[in-house]
């Protein structure tokens, strides 16, 4: 607790409301509170119709989506599949796609601990009805996949990947479009990209949530020294 802290108390990846609550509790006790933005995580608020949302996209993005969709449809019937069970088959298929192409250096499939972690997360989420593993398929072949959690009206994108053999069709972009359309159809509250404000995410939205690091330095000598070192 704050009253027992001799040096400092730190929280990471919290929102502004949590940071304000920490400040309100800590400053009356003599703590010096510092907050800084760690990352800005884009999100799409789900309001109105999906058609309204599409109209707010840039014409360049809309035309690119239509062109890529036409080209991919020429390869075979395109469909979206969303899996809510943590089956070995679905996990293996997702991990294969997540590890494809440019992401292979940090891929889940190359790290035993990461594979175990995501398998456990999938089982936990499936038990609670939160798991969403999405596949964009051409025929029976998955060409892009997402690993997500959906809870309290929010869809959280944790991991994504695509088949590099289909790179020219933009399968990741087409999957994103399909999942956003699904979010509107399901009347969710928001679609959360998480992570940093990468350019590919900002094609879909200009809104982002600040994720903060908050550090409260105790009024003790060790706390003042740590604050000075931090500054």
C-alpha positions, 0 to 999 in steps of 0.5 A: 500500500502507499502508506507502507511504501518507503521508496515508490509505487509504480503502475504501468499501462494504466488509463488516465482515470487510474492515474488520476485516482493514484494521484488523488490518493498519493499526494495527500500523503506527501508523495510526488506523482509522475505520469507519462504516456507509454503508448497510444493504442488506436481504437474504433468506437462502434456507433451508427452503422458500418456503412456510415463508418466506411464512408468516413474512411479515406477514398484511397483505403476504400478503393484499395479494399475493393480492389483487393477483395475482387482479386482475392475472390478470383482465387476462390470463395472468401469467407470469415470464420470465428472460432470460440473454442480453444481447439488444437487445430485452431491454435495450430492454424493461427500460430502457423499464420502468426509466424509467417512472413516478416514477423517470423523473427518474433513469432509465437511458434519459435518460442516454447514459452510463448506457445504455452502462454497463448495456449493457456490464454486460449483455454482460459478465454474459451472457458469464459466465452471470451475467445475469438480466433478469426480466420479469413479463408479462401476456400478451406485455406486460411490466409489471415488470422487474429487472436482476440479477446471479446468482453464487456462489449469490447473486442481486443486484438492481441495477435494477427498474421497472414500467409505471405503467399497471399500478400498481394491480396492484402489478406490482413487488411481484408480480415480487419475490414471483415472483423470491424464489420462483424463488430458493428453487426454485433453492436459492440462498444469498441474495437481495440487495436491495442499496442502502439499507433502503427500506421496500418492501424491508423488507416482505420481510425484517428482515435487512440487511448493513452497507456500511462506509466505512473510512479508515486515517490514516497516523501522519505529520503530513499523516495526523494533519492529515487525521484531524483534518479528518475528525473 
